[in-house]
Amino acid sequence: MRQGPSPAQRWIGIEVRSLGGGEAVLELCTRPEMQNSAEMVHGGFIALLADSAMGSAMGSVLPEGVRHPSFDLKVNFIAPGRIGERLRAVAKVIHSGRRTGMAECRLLGEDGRLVATATATFAVLPPTSDQNEA
């Protein structure tokens, strides 16, 4: 399991609230530069938050060093994310196998409304040779 947020998560400002046992809760405080032309949170940022939460949940059930890139991501947008609000992603692993894994996620606004749902499929890959030498 990877400890702590990824470089992308740190750069965008995603915070890990809880992680372990195949579940993860991550949050993102949205900023004006995340706004789309309709003056709401751009869907790409919502997808990034969902993918990060599901990847974190998946990593919490895999052995140290095992890589798990997502190769399929499905996001259903339900309600707009509002600029300035903190979005919460609640993710759970629903399958963890030898070669693939799958997770689901619910993204919530500060008032508890459902902003989006998501699922992702992950490839389960052995550690790289660099990790084996460390």
C-alpha positions in Angstrom: 0.0 0.0 0.0 1.3 3.4 -0.9 1.6 5.7 2.2 0.3 9.2 1.8 -1.0 11.1 -1.2 0.4 10.9 -4.7 2.2 13.9 -6.2 -0.9 14.6 -8.3 -3.1 14.6 -5.2 -0.7 16.9 -3.3 -0.5 19.3 -6.3 -4.3 19.6 -6.7 -4.9 19.7 -3.0 -6.6 16.4 -2.3 -6.6 15.4 1.3 -6.8 11.9 2.6 -9.3 11.8 5.5 -9.3 8.0 6.1 -7.8 5.0 4.5 -7.7 1.3 5.1 -9.4 -2.0 4.8 -10.5 -1.4 1.2 -12.1 2.0 1.9 -10.9 5.6 1.5 -12.3 9.0 2.1 -10.7 11.9 0.3 -11.6 15.5 0.1 -11.0 18.4 -2.3 -11.7 22.1 -1.5 -12.6 23.5 -4.9 -11.1 26.7 -6.1 -12.1 29.3 -8.8 -9.5 28.0 -11.3 -11.4 24.6 -11.2 -14.5 26.3 -12.7 -15.9 25.4 -16.1 -17.7 27.7 -18.5 -21.0 27.0 -16.7 -19.5 28.3 -13.5 -19.4 24.9 -11.7 -16.6 22.5 -10.9 -15.2 21.1 -14.1 -16.0 17.4 -14.4 -12.3 16.5 -14.9 -11.6 17.6 -11.3 -14.5 15.5 -10.0 -13.1 12.5 -12.0 -9.6 13.1 -10.6 -11.0 13.1 -7.1 -13.0 9.9 -7.7 -10.1 8.1 -9.4 -7.7 9.1 -6.5 -10.2 7.8 -3.9 -10.8 4.5 -5.6 -7.0 4.0 -6.3 -6.3 4.8 -2.6 -8.9 2.3 -1.5 -7.5 -0.4 -3.9 -4.0 0.2 -2.7 -5.1 -0.4 0.9 -5.8 -4.1 0.2 -2.8 -4.9 -2.0 0.7 -6.0 -0.8 3.4 -3.4 -0.5 4.9 -2.3 -3.9 2.1 -3.8 -6.0 1.1 -1.3 -8.7 -2.6 -0.8 -9.6 -3.2 1.7 -12.4 -6.8 2.3 -13.4 -7.6 1.2 -17.0 -11.3 2.0 -16.9 -13.1 5.0 -15.3 -16.8 5.6 -15.4 -18.2 8.8 -13.8 -21.9 9.7 -13.6 -22.5 13.4 -12.9 -25.7 13.9 -10.8 -25.5 17.5 -9.5 -23.1 20.4 -10.0 -20.1 20.7 -7.7 -20.0 24.3 -6.5 -16.9 26.4 -6.6 -15.6 27.0 -3.0 -17.1 23.9 -1.5 -15.3 20.9 -0.2 -16.1 17.8 -2.1 -15.9 14.4 -0.4 -15.2 11.1 -2.2 -16.1 7.9 -0.4 -14.6 4.9 -2.1 -14.9 1.2 -1.5 -13.2 -1.8 -3.2 -15.8 -4.3 -4.5 -13.3 -6.8 -6.1 -9.7 -7.4 -5.5 -8.2 -10.3 -7.5 -4.8 -11.5 -8.7 -4.9 -9.5 -12.0 -7.7 -6.9 -11.6 -9.6 -5.0 -9.0 -12.7 -2.8 -9.0 -13.9 0.0 -6.8 -16.9 2.3 -6.6 -17.2 5.8 -5.3 -19.8 8.4 -4.2 -18.9 12.1 -4.4 -20.8 14.4 -2.0 -21.1 18.1 -1.7 -20.8 19.9 1.7 -24.6 19.7 2.2 -24.5 15.9 1.6 -26.0 16.0 -1.8 -24.8 13.4 -4.3 -22.6 15.2 -6.9 -21.4 12.1 -8.8 -20.9 8.3 -8.7 -18.0 6.5 -10.2 -16.5 3.0 -10.8 -13.0 2.1 -11.8 -11.2 -1.1 -12.9 -7.6 -1.5 -12.0 -4.8 -3.7 -13.3 -2.9 -5.4 -10.5 0.8 -5.4 -11.5 4.0 -6.7 -9.8 6.4 -4.2 -8.4 8.8 -2.6 -10.8 12.5 -3.8 -10.8 13.4 -0.4 -9.2 11.2 -1.3 -6.2 12.7 -4.8 -6.0 16.2 -3.3 -5.7 15.3 -0.9 -2.9 
